[in-house]
Amino acid sequence: MPLPAASALSVSHFADIIEAIRAVKCIVEHGPSAVEILDRTVINMGRANLQTAPLCAFVDGDPAAILITEFYGDTQADATRRAHAVSDELESSGMGYAWPVMSEAKDKDPVWAVRKKGLGLMLGLKGDRKPSAFIEDAAIPVDVLPDYIDRILKLVKNKGRDVAMYAHASVGVIHVRPILDFRQEEDIEHFKAIAEESFKLVQQYKGSLSGEHGDGLVRSPFNERFFGSTLYQAFKDLKRLFDPGGVMNPGKIIDAPPMDHNLRLGTVYKSQPLKTEFNYREDGSFAAAVEMCTGVGECRKTLSGTMCPSYMATRDEQHSTRGRANALRLAMSGQLGPDGMTSDGLYDTLSLCLSCKACKSECPSNVDMSKLKGEFLQQYYDKRGTSIRDRAIAGAPGVAKRVAGAMAPLVNAVQASDPFRVVLEKTAGFSAKRTLPPFARQSLASWFAARSAGNGTASSKPKVALFADTYVNYYEPHIGRSAVALLESCGYSVLLANAGCCQRTRISHGFLRQAKKDGLDTLLKLDALIQQEITVVVCEPSCASALTDDLPDLVDDPALAKRMEENVYMIDVFLAREIESGRLQCEFEAVAKDILIHGHCHQKALFGTKAMKAILGSVAGVTINEVDSGCCGMAGSFGYEKEHYDISEKIGARRLFPAVREAGDDTAVVACGFSCRHQLEHFTGRHALHWVETVKGKQVKHGA
């Protein structure tokens, strides 16, 4: 088939889901290429998901369902006219309450992105009960589809359960998934009863039991009744002709076991009690956080995005987010033995997790493997002890605090020497091919204290606090100075929040108890500023994620946690928010006309790169390109570790390094992550800038 020359969408909103399904019949008479439905559960999950939330701006109000109707056309005008015809008919018939038509890619793409993630979104539902696949493949004639769905909804409601649904309304294949917990005997009985009644309804409405995906273990038990004994015997004869030993897909289509056999969980599944350091306020428990992985396999993509960098490099299932979650599930349920949760096998499975947090946003269920790995490592250390390298990484911020200053030149010279690097590799396992980052001769805090003016005392200007993270304080204070200059050029009075370490290295490497103890002290110091209504801004994405995502779930005070989440910002996000609110009116200038951006993994996962691109984009004549680079491969200390050096290079070489090497000499390469900048310099020889070094404001006017 030739690709369509043009397409347009009619996105119809309905306050009642059955009304939406009744509208399908009149819609298909217009000859659309697709009519897809999303129900309230999927829509709300989309609005809550870190990655899809920004895409859900097309949703108007709180619809019970949305119908996405697509039309192809030989011209854009033709496709748009057909989409308007459907919207106009629905509106004139009083069906629905909003009927926007979308012709531009920037409007259509978010709609399809949310729809394509529908399955993963619904499976991300919090709690023990999940939308379950067993009647979702029924294909029902469109004429009777509303009656079938109405009866299914009432059937499930009578069992005291809810449903989620999405997919192909135009052909009667709406994927209806009752929300059940297969660890509960009651829900297993509901599972069987709903399947039986649904089967009878499919027969009554002359539908197909398996309209799209096939029979599998869950629908095959109905096949003899559905097809009749004659056809069923023909199936058996054919199967035995080609597979006399019955070794290929046993139990599928014929000779199926009862549908409640081979359950992934079942009543015998029990997760072992585990004393955890994180509170898991959002998920409920460590076990629930692990079980958020439903096996969709979005982590096995290889062509775009960041998740999962190690899988993209190795193509090994155990190094995907799903593989790690399955290993954790087996361990915590005792299926890997009594010591499964502290085993070397599980350690090996988690060893290539870069703690990049990409899964927290790109996984439709928002599985945070970085957090789960940290929890496992704390358990593992408690049983097995820690290595020199583990302790060195966890204690690196403390070393930086002691070394930065007068000692820095001597220490830098020693650690850059060949003998030191060889010894370090043999004793601690850091690759001799790497040189550790040099310490600064003067810390940011020392520079700030010595300033003669503009040090945050000007009360007439709005105040903002810059967090003095380890990297800008002790390694690259020039970035901190650029951040201060940027904020002051925008009219702010800058305070330096020299509040201590964010605990990123300890959190990522499993030293959670110490991170909780010292991190609480850092948060309390920041909270003293927040209580004065002073916003805290951060330059380093991994530090911002520690302060707003990890530490808040480690500390025991939920109110303190919430204040951190609501009042600590990446510096670009803060400025963009101020501009959007009207509190800041500022013109900006940039250091280069061509800017190539590589987003830090934590930045892309939690904060996005939209804010810094918007501010740079406001500068006339500036061209901005963002590399779909995934992870750079450094990931804190990961790329420094001897056994991970090669895979660190392989991860970065997939997309990032070639893009940077191809950039012109006049192009400014921007990477907000400390590790990212060092990875780029090591493998490409290119010096990357932090975003704050590329832009400054002028002609400031603050609103009320």
C-alpha positions as CSV (number, residue, x, y, z in Angstrom):
1,M,0.0,0.0,0.0
2,P,1.3,3.5,-0.7
3,L,2.0,5.7,2.3
4,P,-0.7,8.3,2.8
5,A,0.0,11.7,1.4
6,A,-1.7,13.4,4.4
7,S,-3.6,12.6,7.6
8,A,-5.7,14.4,10.2
9,L,-7.3,13.5,13.5
10,S,-10.6,14.0,15.1
11,V,-10.1,13.6,18.9
12,S,-13.6,13.2,20.4
13,H,-14.2,13.5,24.2
14,F,-17.0,11.7,25.9
15,A,-18.4,12.0,29.5
16,D,-19.8,8.4,29.2
17,I,-17.8,5.5,27.8
18,I,-20.8,3.7,26.4
19,E,-21.8,6.9,24.5
20,A,-18.3,6.8,23.0
21,I,-18.7,3.3,21.8
22,R,-22.1,4.0,20.4
23,A,-20.5,6.8,18.4
24,V,-18.2,4.3,16.6
25,K,-20.9,3.1,14.2
26,C,-21.5,6.5,12.7
27,I,-17.8,7.3,12.6
28,V,-16.8,4.2,10.6
29,E,-19.4,5.2,8.0
30,H,-17.0,8.1,7.1
31,G,-14.2,5.6,6.1
32,P,-11.5,6.4,8.7
33,S,-8.2,4.6,8.7
34,A,-8.4,4.1,12.5
35,V,-10.7,4.6,15.4
36,E,-8.9,4.1,18.7
37,I,-10.4,4.4,22.2
38,L,-8.7,5.4,25.5
39,D,-10.6,5.1,28.7
40,R,-10.3,7.3,31.8
41,T,-7.9,4.9,33.5
42,V,-5.4,5.0,30.6
43,I,-5.9,8.8,30.2
44,N,-5.2,9.4,33.9
45,M,-2.2,7.1,33.9
46,G,-0.9,9.1,30.9
47,R,-1.3,12.3,32.8
48,A,0.6,10.9,35.8
49,N,3.4,9.3,33.8
50,L,6.7,11.2,33.7
51,Q,7.2,10.8,30.0
52,T,3.7,11.1,28.7
53,A,2.3,13.8,31.0
54,P,3.7,16.6,28.8
55,L,2.0,14.9,25.8
56,C,-1.5,14.9,27.3
57,A,-2.2,18.6,26.7
58,F,-4.7,17.5,24.0
59,V,-7.0,16.1,26.7
60,D,-9.9,18.5,27.5
61,G,-11.4,18.1,31.0
62,D,-11.9,14.7,32.6
63,P,-13.4,12.5,29.8
64,A,-14.6,8.9,30.5
65,A,-13.2,8.1,27.1
66,I,-11.6,9.6,24.0
67,L,-12.0,8.4,20.5
68,I,-9.0,9.1,18.2
69,T,-10.2,9.0,14.6
70,E,-7.7,9.2,11.8
71,F,-8.3,10.0,8.2
72,Y,-5.9,9.7,5.2
73,G,-6.2,12.0,2.2
74,D,-4.5,12.8,-1.0
75,T,-4.0,16.3,0.3
76,Q,-3.9,17.8,3.7
77,A,-7.0,19.8,3.0
78,D,-8.9,16.6,2.0
79,A,-7.8,14.7,5.2
80,T,-8.7,17.7,7.4
81,R,-12.1,18.1,5.7
82,R,-13.0,14.5,6.5
83,A,-11.9,14.8,10.1
84,H,-14.0,18.0,10.5
85,A,-17.0,16.1,9.0
86,V,-16.9,13.5,11.8
87,S,-16.4,16.1,14.5
88,D,-19.3,18.2,13.1
89,E,-21.6,15.2,12.9
90,L,-20.8,14.1,16.5
91,E,-21.3,17.7,17.8
92,S,-24.6,18.2,15.9
93,S,-25.8,14.8,17.2
94,G,-25.0,15.8,20.8
95,M,-22.5,13.0,21.2
96,G,-19.4,13.9,23.2
97,Y,-18.4,17.4,24.5
98,A,-15.2,18.3,22.7
99,W,-14.2,17.4,19.1
100,P,-10.8,19.1,18.2
101,V,-9.4,18.4,14.8
102,M,-5.6,18.1,14.4
103,S,-3.7,18.4,11.1
104,E,-0.2,19.4,12.2
105,A,2.4,16.8,13.2
106,K,3.2,18.7,16.4
107,D,-0.4,18.2,17.5
108,K,-1.0,14.7,16.1
109,D,2.3,13.1,17.3
110,P,1.6,13.5,21.1
111,V,-1.9,11.9,20.6
112,W,-0.4,8.8,19.0
113,A,2.5,8.6,21.4
114,V,0.0,8.4,24.3
115,R,-2.1,5.8,22.5
116,K,0.9,3.6,21.6
117,K,1.8,3.5,25.3
118,G,-1.7,2.6,26.3
119,L,-0.9,-0.9,27.4
120,G,2.2,0.0,29.4
121,L,0.3,2.9,30.9
122,M,-2.6,0.8,32.2
123,L,-0.2,-1.8,33.5
124,G,1.5,0.9,35.6
125,L,-1.5,1.1,37.8
126,K,-0.4,1.3,41.5
127,G,-1.5,-1.4,43.9
128,D,-1.7,-5.2,43.9
129,R,-4.5,-5.4,41.3
130,K,-3.5,-4.9,37.7
131,P,-5.4,-4.8,34.4
132,S,-5.3,-8.4,33.3
133,A,-5.3,-9.9,29.8
134,F,-7.7,-12.7,29.2
135,I,-10.9,-11.4,27.5
136,E,-9.1,-8.4,25.9
137,D,-8.9,-10.0,22.4
138,A,-12.6,-10.5,21.7
139,A,-13.7,-9.0,18.3
140,I,-17.4,-8.0,18.3
141,P,-19.4,-6.6,15.4
142,V,-19.6,-2.8,15.7
143,D,-23.4,-2.8,15.6
144,V,-23.6,-4.7,18.8
145,L,-20.3,-3.5,20.4
146,P,-21.9,-1.1,22.8
147,D,-24.2,-3.7,24.2
148,Y,-21.4,-6.2,24.6
149,I,-19.1,-3.7,26.4
150,D,-22.0,-2.5,28.6
151,R,-22.7,-6.1,29.7
152,I,-19.0,-6.8,30.3
153,L,-18.6,-3.6,32.4
154,K,-21.7,-4.6,34.5
155,L,-20.4,-8.1,34.9
156,V,-17.0,-7.0,36.2
157,K,-18.7,-4.3,38.4
158,N,-20.9,-7.0,40.0
159,K,-17.7,-8.7,41.0
160,G,-16.6,-5.5,42.8
161,R,-13.8,-4.9,40.4
162,D,-12.9,-2.2,37.8
163,V,-11.7,-2.4,34.2
164,A,-9.3,-0.5,31.9
165,M,-9.7,-0.5,28.2
166,Y,-8.1,0.9,25.0
167,A,-7.5,0.0,21.4
168,H,-9.3,-0.7,18.2
169,A,-12.9,0.5,18.4
170,S,-13.3,0.7,14.6
171,V,-13.1,-3.1,14.2
172,G,-14.7,-4.1,17.5
173,V,-11.5,-5.2,19.2
174,I,-11.5,-3.1,22.4
175,H,-8.9,-4.5,24.8
176,V,-11.0,-4.7,28.0
177,R,-8.8,-5.7,31.0
178,P,-10.5,-6.4,34.4
179,I,-8.3,-5.2,37.2
180,L,-7.4,-8.3,39.4
181,D,-4.8,-9.6,41.8
182,F,-3.8,-13.1,40.8
183,R,-2.3,-13.7,44.3
184,Q,-5.8,-13.7,45.7
185,E,-8.1,-16.8,45.4
186,E,-11.1,-14.6,45.2
187,D,-9.8,-12.8,42.1
188,I,-8.7,-16.0,40.5
189,E,-12.3,-17.2,40.8
190,H,-13.5,-13.8,39.4
191,F,-11.0,-14.4,36.5
192,K,-12.5,-17.7,35.6
193,A,-16.1,-16.5,36.0
194,I,-15.6,-13.3,33.9
195,A,-13.9,-15.4,31.2
196,E,-16.8,-17.8,31.1
197,E,-19.5,-15.2,30.9
198,S,-17.5,-13.2,28.3
199,F,-17.2,-16.3,26.2
200,K,-20.9,-16.8,26.2
201,L,-21.4,-13.1,25.2
202,V,-19.0,-13.4,22.4
203,Q,-20.9,-16.4,21.1
204,Q,-24.2,-14.6,21.5
205,Y,-23.0,-11.5,19.6
206,K,-21.4,-13.7,16.9
207,G,-17.9,-12.4,17.6
208,S,-14.5,-13.9,17.6
209,L,-12.8,-15.0,20.9
210,S,-9.4,-14.1,19.5
211,G,-9.6,-11.2,17.1
212,E,-6.0,-10.1,17.0
213,H,-3.5,-11.7,19.3
214,G,-4.3,-15.5,19.4
215,D,-5.5,-18.1,21.9
216,G,-2.5,-18.9,24.1
217,L,-2.9,-20.6,27.4
218,V,-5.8,-18.4,28.6
219,R,-8.3,-18.8,25.7
220,S,-7.4,-22.2,24.3
221,P,-9.5,-24.0,26.9
222,F,-12.6,-22.5,25.2
223,N,-11.6,-23.6,21.6
224,E,-13.5,-26.9,21.5
225,R,-16.8,-25.2,22.6
226,F,-16.1,-22.3,20.3
227,F,-15.3,-24.1,17.0
228,G,-17.2,-27.4,17.7
229,S,-15.9,-30.9,18.0
230,T,-15.4,-31.5,14.2
231,L,-13.1,-28.5,13.7
232,Y,-11.4,-29.0,17.0
233,Q,-10.6,-32.6,16.0
234,A,-9.2,-31.3,12.7
235,F,-6.9,-28.9,14.7
236,K,-5.7,-31.9,16.7
237,D,-5.1,-34.0,13.6
238,L,-3.1,-31.3,12.0
239,K,-1.1,-30.6,15.1
240,R,-0.1,-34.2,15.5
241,L,0.8,-34.5,11.8
242,F,3.4,-31.8,12.1
243,D,4.3,-32.2,15.8
244,P,3.7,-35.9,16.8
245,G,5.8,-35.4,19.9
246,G,3.8,-32.4,21.1
247,V,6.9,-30.4,21.8
248,M,6.0,-27.2,20.1
249,N,3.9,-24.8,22.2
250,P,2.2,-27.5,24.2
251,G,-1.2,-26.5,25.6
252,K,-1.8,-23.8,22.9
253,I,-4.9,-24.1,20.8
254,I,-5.5,-27.8,21.7
255,D,-5.1,-29.9,24.8
256,A,-5.0,-26.8,27.0
257,P,-4.6,-27.0,30.7
258,P,-7.2,-25.2,32.8
259,M,-6.9,-21.4,32.4
260,D,-5.9,-20.9,36.0
261,H,-2.8,-23.1,35.7
262,N,0.6,-21.5,34.9
263,L,-0.2,-18.3,36.6
264,R,2.8,-15.9,36.8
265,L,2.0,-15.3,40.4
266,G,-0.8,-17.3,42.0
267,T,-1.8,-17.9,45.6
268,V,1.5,-19.6,46.4
269,Y,3.5,-16.5,45.4
270,K,4.7,-14.6,48.5
271,S,7.4,-12.0,48.7
272,Q,9.8,-12.3,51.6
273,P,9.7,-9.5,54.2
274,L,12.5,-7.1,53.6
275,K,13.6,-4.3,55.9
276,T,14.2,-1.4,53.5
277,E,15.9,2.0,53.7
278,F,13.7,3.7,51.2
279,N,10.1,4.4,52.3
280,Y,8.6,3.6,48.9
281,R,5.8,6.1,49.5
282,E,4.7,6.1,45.9
283,D,4.7,2.3,45.3
284,G,3.9,1.1,48.8
285,S,6.8,-1.3,49.3
286,F,10.0,-2.7,47.7
287,A,8.1,-5.7,46.5
288,A,5.4,-3.5,44.9
289,A,8.0,-1.4,43.2
290,V,9.6,-4.5,41.7
291,E,6.3,-5.9,40.6
292,M,5.5,-2.7,38.7
293,C,7.4,-4.3,35.9
294,T,4.8,-6.1,33.9
295,G,7.1,-7.4,31.1
296,V,6.0,-5.0,28.4
297,G,9.6,-4.9,27.2
298,E,9.9,-1.2,26.4
299,C,13.4,-1.5,27.9
300,R,14.4,-3.7,25.0
301,K,14.2,-0.9,22.4
302,T,17.5,-0.2,20.7
303,L,17.0,2.7,18.2
304,S,16.0,5.7,20.3
305,G,15.7,7.0,23.9
306,T,17.9,6.2,26.8
307,M,16.4,3.1,28.5
308,C,18.2,0.7,28.8
309,P,21.8,1.7,27.9
310,S,23.4,-1.6,28.9
311,Y,20.8,-3.7,27.0
312,M,21.3,-1.5,23.9
313,A,25.0,-2.4,24.2
314,T,24.8,-6.1,25.1
315,R,21.4,-7.2,23.8
316,D,21.4,-9.5,26.8
317,E,18.0,-9.9,28.5
318,Q,19.5,-10.0,31.9
319,H,20.8,-6.5,31.4
320,S,17.4,-5.0,30.5
321,T,15.3,-3.4,33.1
322,R,12.8,-6.2,32.7
323,G,15.5,-8.8,33.2
324,R,16.7,-7.2,36.4
325,A,13.1,-6.8,37.7
326,N,12.4,-10.5,37.0
327,A,15.6,-11.5,38.8
328,L,14.6,-9.3,41.8
329,R,11.1,-10.8,41.8
330,L,12.5,-14.3,41.8
331,A,14.9,-13.5,44.6
332,M,12.5,-11.7,46.9
333,S,9.9,-14.5,46.5
334,G,12.5,-17.2,47.5
335,Q,12.8,-18.7,44.1
336,L,16.5,-18.2,44.0
337,G,17.0,-19.7,47.4
338,P,17.1,-18.4,50.9
339,D,20.0,-16.0,50.1
340,G,18.7,-14.9,46.8
341,M,18.5,-11.3,47.8
342,T,22.2,-11.2,48.7
343,S,23.5,-13.6,46.1
344,D,26.4,-13.0,43.7
345,G,24.2,-14.0,40.8
346,L,21.8,-11.2,41.5
347,Y,24.7,-8.8,42.0
348,D,26.0,-9.8,38.6
349,T,22.6,-9.2,37.0
350,L,22.4,-5.7,38.5
351,S,26.1,-4.9,37.9
352,L,25.5,-3.2,34.5
353,C,22.7,-1.1,35.7
354,L,24.1,2.5,35.2
355,S,21.5,4.0,37.6
356,C,20.6,6.3,34.8
357,K,16.9,6.5,35.9
358,A,15.7,6.4,32.3
359,C,13.4,3.6,33.2
360,K,11.7,5.9,35.7
361,S,10.3,7.9,32.8
362,E,10.6,5.8,29.7
363,C,9.2,2.6,31.2
364,P,5.4,3.0,30.9
365,S,5.1,1.7,34.5
366,N,7.9,4.0,35.7
367,V,10.0,1.3,37.2
368,D,12.9,2.9,39.0
369,M,15.7,0.3,38.8
370,S,18.2,2.8,40.1
371,K,16.4,2.9,43.4
372,L,15.9,-0.8,43.5
373,K,19.6,-1.4,42.8
374,G,20.6,0.9,45.6
375,E,18.3,-1.0,48.0
376,F,19.8,-4.3,46.9
377,L,23.3,-3.1,47.3
378,Q,22.7,-2.0,50.9
379,Q,21.4,-5.6,51.6
380,Y,24.3,-7.1,49.8
381,Y,26.9,-5.0,51.7
382,D,25.3,-5.9,55.0
383,K,25.9,-9.6,54.2
384,R,29.0,-9.5,52.1
385,G,30.9,-6.4,53.1
386,T,32.2,-3.6,50.9
387,S,35.2,-3.2,48.6
388,I,37.9,-0.5,48.6
389,R,36.4,0.8,45.4
390,D,32.9,0.9,46.9
391,R,34.1,2.9,49.8
392,A,36.2,5.2,47.7
393,I,33.2,6.1,45.5
394,A,30.9,6.6,48.4
395,G,33.4,8.8,50.1
396,A,34.5,10.8,47.1
397,P,32.6,14.0,48.0
398,G,34.4,14.1,51.4
399,V,37.8,13.7,49.8
400,A,37.0,16.5,47.3
401,K,36.1,18.8,50.2
402,R,39.5,18.1,51.9
403,V,41.6,18.3,48.8
404,A,40.2,21.2,46.8
405,G,42.2,24.3,47.5
406,A,46.0,24.5,48.2
407,M,46.5,20.8,48.0
408,A,44.8,20.5,44.6
409,P,47.8,21.1,42.2
410,L,49.9,18.4,43.9
411,V,47.1,15.9,44.1
412,N,46.1,16.5,40.5
413,A,49.7,15.9,39.3
414,V,50.0,12.7,41.3
415,Q,46.6,11.2,40.1
416,A,47.4,12.1,36.5
417,S,50.7,10.2,36.6
418,D,51.0,6.7,35.0
419,P,52.3,5.0,38.1
420,F,49.4,6.2,40.2
421,R,46.8,5.1,37.7
422,V,48.4,1.6,37.4
423,V,48.5,1.2,41.2
424,L,44.9,2.5,41.4
425,E,43.7,-0.1,38.8
426,K,45.4,-2.9,40.7
427,T,44.3,-1.9,44.2
428,A,40.8,-0.4,43.6
429,G,39.8,-1.5,40.1
430,F,39.7,1.9,38.4
431,S,40.8,1.8,34.8
432,A,44.4,3.0,34.2
433,K,43.1,4.4,30.9
434,R,41.2,7.0,32.8
435,T,42.5,10.1,34.7
436,L,40.5,11.1,37.7
437,P,38.9,14.5,37.5
438,P,41.2,17.3,38.8
439,F,40.3,19.2,41.9
440,A,39.9,23.0,41.9
441,R,42.5,25.3,43.3
442,Q,39.7,27.5,44.9
443,S,36.3,26.2,45.8
444,L,33.1,27.9,44.8
445,A,32.3,28.6,48.4
446,S,35.7,30.3,49.0
447,W,35.2,32.4,45.8
448,F,31.7,33.4,46.8
449,A,32.7,34.3,50.4
450,A,35.5,36.5,49.0
451,R,33.3,38.5,46.6
452,S,33.3,42.2,47.3
453,A,29.7,42.7,46.0
454,G,26.6,41.0,44.8
455,N,26.8,38.2,47.3
456,G,23.1,38.0,48.1
457,T,22.7,40.8,50.5
458,A,20.7,43.1,48.2
459,S,17.3,42.9,49.7
460,S,15.5,44.8,46.9
461,K,16.0,42.0,44.5
462,P,14.2,38.6,44.6
463,K,16.4,36.0,46.2
464,V,17.4,32.6,44.9
465,A,19.8,30.1,46.4
466,L,22.3,28.2,44.3
467,F,23.1,24.7,45.7
468,A,26.8,24.3,46.0
469,D,27.0,20.7,44.8
470,T,30.2,18.7,45.1
471,Y,31.0,19.1,41.4
472,V,30.6,22.9,41.1
473,N,32.1,23.5,44.5
474,Y,35.3,21.4,44.4
475,Y,35.9,20.4,40.8
476,E,34.5,22.9,38.4
477,P,33.7,26.2,40.3
478,H,33.8,28.1,37.0
479,I,30.4,26.6,36.3
480,G,29.1,27.8,39.6
481,R,30.4,31.2,38.9
482,S,28.7,31.2,35.5
483,A,25.4,30.2,37.2
484,V,25.8,33.1,39.7
485,A,26.4,35.5,36.8
486,L,23.4,34.2,34.8
487,L,21.1,34.5,37.8
488,E,22.4,38.0,38.6
489,S,22.0,39.1,35.0
490,C,18.4,38.1,35.3
491,G,18.0,40.4,38.3
492,Y,18.2,37.9,41.2
493,S,20.1,38.3,44.4
494,V,22.0,35.0,44.8
495,L,22.7,33.2,48.0
496,L,25.0,30.2,48.0
497,A,23.5,27.1,49.6
498,N,26.6,25.5,50.9
499,A,24.5,22.9,52.7
500,G,26.6,19.8,52.2
501,C,26.5,16.8,49.8
502,C,23.3,15.6,48.1
503,Q,24.5,12.0,48.7
504,R,24.3,11.0,45.1
505,T,27.4,8.8,45.1
506,R,26.2,7.0,48.3
507,I,22.6,6.6,47.0
508,S,23.6,5.2,43.6
509,H,26.1,2.8,45.2
510,G,23.9,1.4,48.0
511,F,25.2,3.2,51.1
512,L,21.7,4.2,51.9
513,R,21.8,4.4,55.7
514,Q,24.7,6.8,55.6
515,A,23.1,8.8,52.8
516,K,19.9,9.1,54.9
517,K,21.8,10.3,58.0
518,D,24.0,12.9,56.2
519,G,21.3,13.7,53.6
520,L,18.8,14.7,56.3
521,D,21.3,17.3,57.5
522,T,21.6,18.7,53.9
523,L,17.9,18.8,53.5
524,L,17.3,20.6,56.8
525,K,19.8,23.3,55.8
526,L,18.0,23.7,52.5
527,D,14.7,23.7,54.2
528,A,15.8,26.7,56.3
529,L,16.0,28.6,53.0
530,I,12.8,27.2,51.7
531,Q,10.9,28.2,54.8
532,Q,12.0,31.8,54.0
533,E,10.3,31.3,50.6
534,I,13.7,31.1,48.8
535,T,13.8,28.7,45.9
536,V,16.9,26.4,45.6
537,V,18.4,25.9,42.1
538,V,20.8,23.2,41.1
539,C,23.3,22.9,38.2
540,E,24.1,19.2,38.3
541,P,21.2,17.0,37.2
542,S,22.3,14.0,39.3
543,C,22.4,16.2,42.4
544,A,18.9,17.7,41.6
545,S,17.5,14.2,41.3
546,A,19.0,13.2,44.6
547,L,17.5,16.2,46.3
548,T,14.0,15.9,44.7
549,D,13.6,12.2,44.1
550,D,15.8,10.0,46.2
551,L,16.5,11.7,49.5
552,P,12.8,12.6,49.9
553,D,11.9,8.9,49.9
554,L,14.8,8.1,52.2
555,V,14.0,10.6,55.0
556,D,11.1,9.8,57.4
557,D,9.5,13.3,57.3
558,P,7.0,13.3,54.4
559,A,6.4,17.1,54.8
560,L,10.1,17.8,54.5
561,A,10.2,15.5,51.5
562,K,7.3,17.3,49.8
563,R,9.0,20.7,50.4
564,M,12.1,19.5,48.6
565,E,10.1,18.1,45.7
566,E,8.3,21.4,45.3
567,N,11.0,24.0,45.9
568,V,14.2,22.6,44.4
569,Y,14.7,23.1,40.7
570,M,17.2,22.6,37.9
571,I,18.4,26.1,37.2
572,D,17.0,26.2,33.6
573,V,13.6,24.9,34.8
574,F,13.5,27.6,37.4
575,L,14.2,30.4,34.9
576,A,11.7,29.0,32.4
577,R,9.0,28.8,35.1
578,E,9.7,32.4,36.1
579,I,9.4,33.6,32.5
580,E,6.2,31.6,32.0
581,S,4.6,33.0,35.2
582,G,5.5,36.6,34.1
583,R,7.7,37.2,37.1
584,L,10.7,37.5,34.9
585,Q,10.9,39.4,31.6
586,C,14.4,39.0,30.1
587,E,16.2,38.9,26.9
588,F,19.0,36.4,26.5
589,E,22.2,36.2,24.5
590,A,24.2,33.0,23.7
591,V,27.9,32.3,23.3
592,A,27.4,30.5,19.9
593,K,25.0,30.5,17.0
594,D,25.1,26.6,16.7
595,I,24.5,24.6,19.9
596,L,24.4,20.8,20.2
597,I,22.8,19.5,23.3
598,H,23.3,16.2,25.1
599,G,20.9,15.7,27.9
600,H,22.1,14.0,31.1
601,C,20.1,10.8,31.9
602,H,18.6,12.1,35.1
603,Q,17.8,15.4,33.5
604,K,15.9,13.7,30.7
605,A,14.2,11.4,33.0
606,L,12.9,13.8,35.7
607,F,13.3,17.4,34.5
608,G,13.5,17.4,30.7
609,T,15.6,19.5,28.4
610,K,12.7,21.6,27.2
611,A,13.4,24.6,29.5
612,M,17.0,25.2,28.5
613,K,16.1,24.7,24.8
614,A,13.3,27.2,25.1
615,I,15.6,29.9,26.7
616,L,18.3,29.3,24.1
617,G,15.6,29.3,21.4
618,S,14.5,32.8,22.4
619,V,17.9,34.1,21.2
620,A,17.6,35.3,17.6
621,G,19.8,33.4,15.1
622,V,20.6,30.5,17.3
623,T,20.3,27.0,16.0
624,I,19.7,24.3,18.5
625,N,20.0,20.5,18.0
626,E,19.6,17.9,20.6
627,V,21.2,14.5,20.1
628,D,18.9,11.5,20.7
629,S,22.0,10.2,22.4
630,G,20.8,8.0,25.1
631,C,23.3,7.6,27.9
632,C,26.9,8.8,27.5
633,G,28.1,5.6,29.2
634,M,30.0,7.3,32.0
635,A,27.2,7.3,34.6
636,G,29.2,8.6,37.6
637,S,31.9,6.1,38.4
638,F,30.7,3.3,36.0
639,G,32.9,4.3,33.2
640,Y,35.9,4.6,35.5
641,E,35.6,1.0,36.6
642,K,38.1,-1.3,34.9
643,E,35.6,-4.1,34.0
644,H,33.1,-1.5,32.6
645,Y,35.5,0.7,30.5
646,D,34.8,-1.1,27.2
647,I,31.0,-1.2,27.6
648,S,31.1,2.5,28.7
649,E,32.7,3.4,25.4
650,K,30.3,1.1,23.5
651,I,27.3,2.9,25.0
652,G,28.6,6.3,24.2
653,A,29.7,5.3,20.7
654,R,26.3,4.2,19.6
655,R,24.9,7.7,18.9
656,L,26.6,10.4,21.1
657,F,30.2,10.3,20.1
658,P,29.6,10.3,16.3
659,A,27.2,13.3,16.7
660,V,29.8,15.3,18.7
661,R,32.6,14.4,16.3
662,E,30.6,15.6,13.3
663,A,29.8,18.9,15.0
664,G,31.6,21.9,13.5
665,D,34.3,23.7,15.4
666,D,32.0,26.7,15.9
667,T,29.3,24.5,17.5
668,A,29.0,24.7,21.2
669,V,28.5,21.3,22.7
670,V,26.3,21.4,25.8
671,A,26.2,18.7,28.5
672,C,24.9,19.6,31.9
673,G,26.3,16.4,33.6
674,F,29.7,16.4,35.1
675,S,30.3,12.8,34.1
676,C,29.0,13.5,30.6
677,R,31.5,16.3,30.0
678,H,34.4,14.1,31.1
679,Q,33.2,11.2,29.0
680,L,33.0,13.4,25.9
681,E,36.5,14.9,26.5
682,H,38.0,11.4,27.1
683,F,36.6,9.8,24.0
684,T,36.1,12.7,21.5
685,G,38.6,15.3,22.8
686,R,35.7,17.8,22.7
687,H,35.3,20.2,25.6
688,A,31.6,20.4,26.5
689,L,30.0,23.3,28.3
690,H,27.3,23.4,31.0
691,W,24.2,25.2,29.8
692,V,24.8,28.1,32.2
693,E,28.1,28.8,30.4
694,T,26.2,29.4,27.1
695,V,23.7,32.0,28.0
696,K,23.2,35.2,30.0
697,G,20.4,37.6,30.4
698,K,19.9,41.3,29.9
699,Q,17.3,44.1,30.2
700,V,15.7,42.4,33.2
701,K,12.2,43.3,34.4
702,H,10.6,41.5,37.3
703,G,6.9,41.3,37.5
704,A,4.8,41.5,40.6
